[in-house]
């Protein structure tokens, strides 16, 4: 029964989350932005970063780790760069504003990059990279996170899941949208397995002895308390399958988000029992027209992506997918028939709603 799903109309789910945030002191505009980003993860088929994390946002706002509508401060600014101190604000609203500022700078200067420090969980990195597409730009977004990953040949957490996203527009094809953690999986995926009471697959994480971790609840507790064990870098254990490459990418993200902005990095970023850590982000936008005609670029992207999509699949598989295609296909379907939530997730957000005096959205039936 715990594995059952319910479906909620997307706008109803966004409206529910918005009301929760407003009840906790967030302005209507910022609450709407945070809700849109949070629900987008569920709509894209990424439940690890969706409304299953609403309780972390609620706890963060209650504990003061996230400050409703904290004014952000521009620390440094040039025509092509930006450093913002979010001063503990919610991650999504300040990130949307920062990315819009970066896009505007890139329109004038060809490219622009910026950092946000003193922020909080911003949801899916791909949301911000995708913002650049309508401006005929390539978009980049990264964030560091609480230290949850173990380095190659290590067994103590030293860096975050440190996701990065890259988006490039196409014409007729769905845009290329890479959104990936630099660990094998995110903590959110381990949380999903904990909610489902499932064993962790081999190759995801190691326990305090450095051996494969199986129990999701124990793994989450050990990472929280830093007693040893953590998520493996992309590529897995050791160097045989490129684990050192994922480790290197994680450190690169920490450099661009934490070190470059003058904020915490590595083990200096840590969660509390109440909420997620204060983190830093990095955003970039590149104006395609400074390199070539954007329409020609989009047509060539179509040719490349179509070639990938039509390449022969492995035996037993239906199709080859490029990054972004599965998410956008799921979004179209979920916009039509409702956003899927695990029943346990739905019950969790309804409990939050009851506590805050907000009516939980009703599941919809699929005809």
N, C-alpha and C positions, 0 to 999 in steps of 0.2 A: 504493500500500500504506500510506503514512503517514497517509492520510485515513481508513483503516478504524477502526471502533470495536469495542471489546469491552464487555461488560456484566458488572458485578460486583454481587452481592447487597449491598444497602445496609448491612446490619448487619456484613457481612464487611469492607467497606471502612472503616467506622467503627472496627471492632475493630483492623484493621491500623494505621490512623493513630494510634489510642490507644496501641498497643504501641510505635510509633516514638517518640511523645512521652515515654512513660514511660521508654524506654531512654535518653532524653536528660535525665532528671532531673525530669520533670514529674510531679506527683502523679496518682494514678489518677482522682480527681474532676476535676481541671482538664484532664487529658489527654482524658477522655471528653467534656467540654464543648467543647474546641477541635476535636475530631474530628467531633462532631455538627454544629457550625457549618460546618466546612470541607466536609463531604460534602453538607450541605444545598444548597450552591451547585450542585454537580453534579446533584443530584436535581431541583432547580428548573429545570435547563436553563441554568445560568449558569457554564459551564466556566472562564471567565476568573477566577473567584474560588474555584474548587474545588481538587481534589487536584493539579491541575497546578501549584499554588503550594506544594506540600508542601516542595519543595527550599528555598524561601525561609524557611520556618519552621525547617527543619533547620539551615540555615546561620546563621539568627539565634540559635538556641539554642547552636550550637557557638561562634559568635563572641562571645557575651555581649551582643549587641544585644537579644535576648529572654532574660529571666532566668526560669528555671523556678521557679514558686511564690514569686516576690517578694511580700512582704506589701504590700498596698495601704494607703494612709494617707488618712484623712479630713482634709482641710485646712480645710474650712468646711462647716457644716451648719445648716440651719434646718428647721422643719416642712415647708417646701415647696421646699427647694433642697439641693444637694449638690455638693461639689467633691472629687474623689478624685485622689490621686497614685498611679498604678499602679506607680511605681518600676521601670519596665522590664519588667513582667510581660507574659505573652502577652495579646493583646487580647481574645480571646473570653471567657475565664473572668471577667476583671474587668468586662467589659461586661455579661455576664449578671447578675452580682451587682449592678452599679450599676442596671441597668434594673429588677430586682426591688425594690430599695430605693426607686426612684422610683415604681413602681406602688403600693407600700405607703404611701408618703407621700400619693399622690393619693387613696387610699381615705379618708384622714382629712381632707385639705385641699381636695379637689376637683381639684387639678392640682399637678404638681410637675415640676421640671426639674433637670438635673444635668450636670456636666462630668466627664470623666476625662482627666487629662493624664499625660504620661510613659508612654504605652501603646504598643502595637504593632498591626499589621494585625489588624482584627477580623472580616474576612470580609465577608459581605453585610449591608448596613445593614438590609435588610428583616427579617432574622431577629429583631432587637431590637424594631423597631416592632411586629411581629406578636405579640410577647409580651404586649402590653397588651390584646389582643382578648378573651381569656377572662375578663378582669376588667371587661368592658363599658366599655372605655376606648379612646380614640384614642391611638395610639402614634406617637412621632416619634424618629428616630435619624439622626445625621449624624457624619461624621468628616472631618478634613482628611487629606491625604496629602502625600507628597513633591511638590515643585513639578514638574509635568509639563505644565501648560497654558500656552499663550501668551495674553496679553490681546488684546482687540480692537485691531487695527492694530499689534500687536507681533510679535516673533519670538523672544523669549527667555522661557523658562519663569518664571512669576511666582506661580503658585498650583497647587494639586493638582487631581486629578479630583474631589475633594470631594463624595462622594455624599451624598444625603439620602433618607430613607425616611419614608413616612407611611402608617399603616394605620388603617382604620375598619371596624368589624364590620358584618356583614349577618346575615340570618336564614337563608333557604333558599339564597340566592346565595352564591358564594364572596366572601370579604371583599375590599374594595378595598385593594390593597397596591401603592403606588407606591414603587419603588426605582430611583433614577436617579443617574447621575453628572452633574456640571455641565459636563463636557466632552462632546464628541460621542461619544466612546468612552472606555473605561478603558485603562490600560496593559495590563491583563490580556488585553483583546481583541487588542491589537497583538501580545502574546506568543503568543496562539493563532494568529494569522496567520503569525508567525515559525515556529512549530512545523509549520504546514501548508505553509510555503514559498510563501505567496501574496502578491501585491502588495496594498498598502493601497489602498482605494478613495479617489477624490478626495473632499476635504472632511473627512477625518478628522484630518489633521495637516499641518504645514508643516515644511520642512527649515530649515537654518541661514540660507538666503537669504530665507525667508518664502514660498517656493513650495511647491506640493503635494508631500508626501513620498510615496514609493512603496515603498521598501525597508524592511521591518519591522525587520530586524537593525540597519541603519544608524540608523534612527529611535530604537530603544532605546538604542544606544550614545551617540548625540548627546544624548538627554535625560539619560542617566546622567552624562555628562561636562560637561553644560551649555555646549556650544559653540554653541548656537543651535538653534532649532526646537523643536517640541513639539506637543501635542494642541490642537486648536481648541476653544474654548468651545462649549457647546450652542448651536446655531443657525448655527455655521460661521464662515467668514471675513467680516470686516467687519460692517456693520449691516443689510444688505439683508434677511437672513433671521433677524434677532434675535440675532446673536452677542454683542452687548453685553449682552443679557439673561442669557445663560448665564454670561458674565463676571461680571456683578453677583451672580448666585446663588452662584458659586464664592467670591467675596469674603465674602458673607453667611455661608456655612458656616465660613470661616476665622475670622470674628469670633466666632461662637457657640462654636466648638470651641477655637481657639487663643488669641485675644485675651481672651475672657471668662474662660478658666481660668488665664490668666497663663503660657501656654506658647508655644512657637514657632509661627510662621505664615509663609505665603508662602515666600520663598526660604530661610527659616530651617529649613524641613523638607526634608531631603534623604536619599536612599538611600545606602547604601554598596555596594561591589561584592559584599559578603557577604549582605546582607539588606535588608529594608525599613526605612523611617525610623521613629523614635519619633514618634508622632502623638497627637492629642487627639480626643475624642469628645464629643458632646452628645446627651442623651436627654430625652424628655418624655413625660408621660402626662396625659391629660385625662379625668376621670370624666364620662361622658355623663349620668349621673343628676343631676348638678348643673344640667343644662340642660333635660332632659326625660326622660320615661320611656324607659329603654333598649330595651324591647321595641318601642315605637312607632318609635324611631330605626331599629332593625334592619329593621322592616317598610318604612319609607320608603326605606332604603338598597336593599332588595330591588327596590322599584318603580323607583328610579333606575337601578340597575345592569342590571336586566332590560330596561329601555327602551333602554339603550345597546347591550346584547348583541343585542337583536332588531332594531336599526336596520339598514336595507338596506346591504349591503357594496358597495364599489366593484366595478366590472366586473373579473372575473378573481380576485376574492378570495372566500373562503368565508364569512367571518364577521368582525364587528367585535368586538374584544376590549377589555375595560377592564383597567386595571392590576391585576396579580395573577392574573387568570384563566389566562393561558397557563402561568405558573409552577406553579400548583396542579394544572392538568390534567397537566402533565409529571410532577409529583411523584407523582401517583396511578399513572400508567403506569409510571414508573421504580421505584416501590416494588414493583410487580407483576412486571416483567420484568427488573429489574436497572438499576443506574445506569450510563449510558453514559460511557465514557472513550475519548478518542482513543488509538489503539494506541501512539503516541509517548509520550503521557502515562502510559499503563500501564507501558510499558517503563521510563520514568523513575522511577516510584514503586517498581517492582520492584528497580531498581538501588539505591535508598535502602534498601529492605528487606534486600537482600543485604549491604550495608555494615554495617547495624545488627544483622544476624543474625535478622531477622524474616521469616517465610515470607510471600510475596506472595499475596494472595487469588486463587483460580482464577477465570477467566472462566466464565460460565454460558452454556449454549446456549439459544436461543430456539426453542421448538417452535411 
